[in-house]
């Protein structure tokens, strides 16, 4: 392969730098405003770096209690929801990947049909209502307990595991559970990490199910609080409080602080799963 000319390299560099600036600038603005003082925000203009940084906005929203409670709800839903979804998805994928399982083909067709035929909002709401799950956290997890897309990915990975390795384990007296737990799962860390990341991000960013199924505002996750106080324009003072009768920071600063609180926790997960993410994405594209 010939080395690209200088002008082509320069053009690619400028294009990538432009894209990075477009993507990073809004995040810098949000972070900067959340740390800016009352005087800096009232001065107006585009703030990319806080001239007088302060934690007043974060102290106010954490003292208010609403954001802290919503953050705890989101963390709990993400942890337990992702664990439940992974358990059901992985076990079902393993069963569907094994030859000779009765009814596996029919169940697979039903799962694939869910990719093409969505139940719809009203039927799903009626099902949740009839099951008595309205205003419960189960309603936030159970409708998406098994993703057909993720199920197909994990099943295909299990089917690509070396059959000779599984047969050797059976000859040595390993049970199906032993093969699944001690052979299949350790070899599937990459794809399982990617699927777990998909599930966790989906639960963390989910707000529409909260709008439909959670009438009690004390059970709202952080994304629903973010929607209520940032997008809907509800009085932000209800979600913030200050100590010693100090004046509240500007509403814009409080809103940006809530955006940061709702964004940073899930971003922290990415660096730990990045190495698995790259391998997991390439797994289905490389054979042999």
C-alpha positions in Angstrom: 0.0 0.0 0.0 1.3 3.4 -1.0 1.7 6.1 1.6 -1.1 8.7 1.3 -0.1 12.1 0.1 0.4 14.9 2.6 -2.7 16.8 1.5 -4.9 13.7 2.1 -3.4 13.2 5.6 -3.9 16.9 6.4 -7.5 16.8 5.2 -8.3 13.7 7.3 -6.7 15.4 10.4 -8.7 18.6 9.9 -11.9 16.7 9.4 -11.4 14.5 12.4 -10.4 17.5 14.5 -13.5 19.4 13.4 -15.8 16.4 14.3 -14.1 16.1 17.7 -14.6 19.8 18.4 -18.3 19.6 17.5 -18.8 16.6 19.8 -16.7 17.8 22.7 -17.8 21.4 22.8 -21.3 20.8 24.1 -19.9 18.5 26.9 -17.4 21.2 27.9 -20.1 23.8 27.9 -22.3 21.7 30.2 -19.5 20.9 32.6 -18.3 24.5 32.6 -21.7 26.0 33.3 -22.3 23.5 36.1 -19.1 24.6 37.9 -19.6 28.4 37.1 -20.4 31.0 39.7 -23.5 33.1 39.8 -21.7 36.1 38.3 -20.2 34.1 35.4 -23.6 32.7 34.4 -25.4 36.1 34.6 -22.7 37.6 32.4 -23.9 35.4 29.5 -22.1 34.1 26.5 -20.6 30.7 25.7 -18.9 29.3 28.7 -16.3 26.6 28.0 -14.1 27.1 31.0 -15.4 28.3 34.4 -13.6 31.6 35.4 -14.6 31.3 39.0 -15.3 27.6 39.6 -17.6 26.6 42.4 -19.4 23.5 43.7 -22.5 25.4 44.8 -24.8 23.9 42.2 -23.8 20.3 43.2 -24.1 21.1 46.9 -27.6 22.5 46.2 -28.9 19.5 44.3 -27.4 16.9 46.6 -28.8 18.7 49.6 -32.2 18.8 48.0 -32.5 15.0 48.2 -34.5 14.5 45.0 -31.4 14.0 42.8 -29.7 11.8 45.3 -32.7 9.5 45.6 -33.2 9.4 41.8 -29.5 8.5 41.4 -29.8 5.7 43.9 -32.9 4.4 42.0 -31.0 4.5 38.7 -28.0 2.7 40.1 -30.1 0.0 41.7 -32.2 -0.5 38.6 -29.1 -0.7 36.4 -27.3 -3.2 38.6 -30.1 -5.5 39.3 -31.8 -5.1 36.0 -28.6 -5.8 34.0 -27.9 -8.9 36.2 -31.4 -10.2 35.6 -31.3 -9.6 31.9 -27.9 -11.2 31.6 -29.0 -14.3 33.5 -32.1 -14.8 31.4 -30.5 -13.9 28.1 -27.3 -16.1 28.5 -29.2 -19.1 29.8 -31.8 -18.9 27.1 -29.1 -18.4 24.4 -27.2 -21.5 25.7 -30.3 -23.6 25.6 -31.1 -22.5 22.1 -27.5 -23.1 20.9 -27.5 -26.8 22.0 -28.6 -29.3 19.4 -31.5 -31.6 20.3 -33.3 -29.3 22.8 -37.0 -29.9 22.3 -38.9 -26.8 20.9 -35.7 -24.8 20.5 -36.4 -23.9 16.9 -40.0 -22.7 17.7 -38.7 -20.6 20.6 -36.0 -19.1 18.4 -38.6 -18.2 15.8 -40.7 -16.5 18.4 -37.7 -14.5 19.6 -36.8 -13.5 16.1 -40.4 -12.5 15.5 -40.2 -10.0 18.4 -37.6 -8.2 16.3 -40.1 -7.6 13.6 -43.4 -7.3 15.5 -43.3 -4.8 18.4 -46.1 -5.2 20.9 -46.9 -1.4 21.0 -47.3 1.0 23.8 -51.0 0.4 24.7 -50.9 -3.4 24.7 -47.7 -3.3 26.8 -49.3 -0.9 29.3 -52.4 -3.1 29.6 -50.3 -6.2 30.2 -48.3 -4.4 32.9 -51.5 -3.1 34.5 -53.1 -6.5 34.5 -50.1 -8.0 36.1 -50.3 -5.5 38.9 -46.9 -4.0 38.2 -47.9 -0.4 37.8 -45.8 2.0 40.0 -43.2 -0.8 40.7 -39.6 -1.1 39.7 -40.3 -4.5 38.1 -42.2 -2.6 35.3 -38.9 -0.9 34.4 -37.1 -4.2 33.9 -39.5 -7.0 32.9 -40.7 -5.6 29.5 -37.1 -5.7 28.2 -35.9 -8.7 30.2 -34.7 -10.5 27.1 -33.6 -8.5 24.0 -34.0 -10.6 20.9 -31.0 -8.8 19.3 -28.7 -9.6 22.2 -30.1 -13.1 22.4 -29.2 -13.8 18.8 -25.7 -12.4 19.3 -24.9 -14.6 22.4 -26.5 -17.7 20.8 -24.4 -17.3 17.7 -21.3 -17.0 19.8 -22.1 -20.1 21.8 -22.7 -22.0 18.5 -19.2 -21.0 17.3 -17.5 -22.5 20.4 -15.3 -25.5 19.4 -17.4 -28.6 19.5 -14.4 -30.7 20.1 -13.8 -28.9 23.4 -17.3 -29.5 24.5 -17.2 -33.2 23.5 -13.9 -33.6 25.4 -15.5 -32.2 28.5 -18.4 -34.6 28.2 -16.0 -37.6 27.8 -14.3 -36.5 31.0 -17.6 -36.6 32.8 -18.6 -32.9 32.8 -22.3 -32.2 33.1 -24.1 -29.6 31.0 -24.0 -27.1 33.9 -20.3 -27.7 34.3 -19.7 -27.1 30.6 -21.8 -24.0 30.6 -20.3 -22.5 33.8 -16.6 -23.5 33.5 -16.1 -23.6 29.7 -18.7 -21.5 27.8 -18.8 -18.5 30.1 -15.1 -18.0 30.5 -14.6 -18.2 26.8 -17.4 -15.6 26.2 -16.2 -12.8 28.4 -15.9 -10.4 25.5 -19.4 -10.8 24.0 -21.0 -10.9 27.5 -19.3 -7.7 28.4 -20.6 -6.0 25.3 -24.2 -7.3 25.9 -24.0 -6.3 29.5 -23.0 -2.8 28.4 -25.9 -2.6 26.0 -28.3 -3.6 28.7 -26.8 -1.3 31.4 -26.9 1.8 29.1 -30.4 1.0 28.0 -31.7 0.8 31.6 -29.7 3.9 32.7 -31.0 6.0 29.8 -34.6 4.7 30.0 -37.1 7.4 30.9 -40.2 6.6 28.8 -41.1 3.5 30.8 -40.9 5.6 33.9 -43.3 8.1 32.4 -45.7 5.2 31.6 -45.5 3.1 34.7 -44.2 5.2 37.7 -46.8 7.6 39.1 -45.0 8.0 42.4 -42.3 10.8 41.9 -40.3 9.3 44.8 -39.5 6.3 42.6 -38.3 8.2 39.6 -34.9 7.4 38.1 -32.4 10.1 37.4 -33.4 10.3 33.7 -37.0 11.1 34.6 -35.8 13.8 37.0 -33.6 15.2 34.3 -36.5 15.4 31.9 -38.8 17.0 34.5 -36.4 19.7 35.7 -34.5 20.4 32.5 -36.8 19.7 29.5 -40.2 20.2 31.1 -39.1 23.4 32.9 -40.4 22.5 36.3 -39.2 24.9 39.0 -35.6 23.7 39.7 -35.8 25.1 43.2 -37.9 22.0 44.2 -34.9 19.8 43.5 -32.2 21.9 45.3 -31.5 23.3 48.7 -28.6 25.2 50.3 -27.2 25.3 53.7 -27.2 28.4 56.0 -30.0 30.1 54.0 -27.6 30.8 51.1 -29.2 31.9 47.8 -29.7 29.2 45.2 -27.4 29.2 42.2 -29.0 30.1 38.8 -31.5 27.7 37.4 -29.3 27.1 34.4 -26.4 26.1 36.6 -28.5 23.6 38.5 -29.9 22.1 35.3 -26.4 21.6 33.9 -25.3 20.0 37.2 -28.2 17.5 37.0 -27.2 16.7 33.4 -23.6 16.0 34.6 -24.9 13.8 37.4 -27.1 11.9 35.0 -24.3 11.4 32.5 -21.0 10.8 34.4 -21.9 7.5 36.2 -22.5 5.5 33.0 -19.5 7.1 31.3 -17.3 5.7 34.1 -18.2 2.2 33.0 -16.9 2.5 29.5 -13.1 2.5 30.2 -13.4 -0.8 32.1 -15.2 -2.5 29.3 -13.4 -1.0 26.3 -11.0 -3.8 25.8 -13.9 -6.3 25.8 -16.0 -4.1 23.6 -13.5 -4.1 20.7 -13.1 -7.9 20.8 -16.8 -8.5 21.3 -17.7 -6.5 18.2 -15.2 -8.3 16.1 -16.1 -11.7 17.3 -19.0 -12.2 14.9 -17.0 -10.9 11.9 -14.0 -13.2 12.2 -14.3 -16.9 11.5 -11.8 -19.7 11.3 
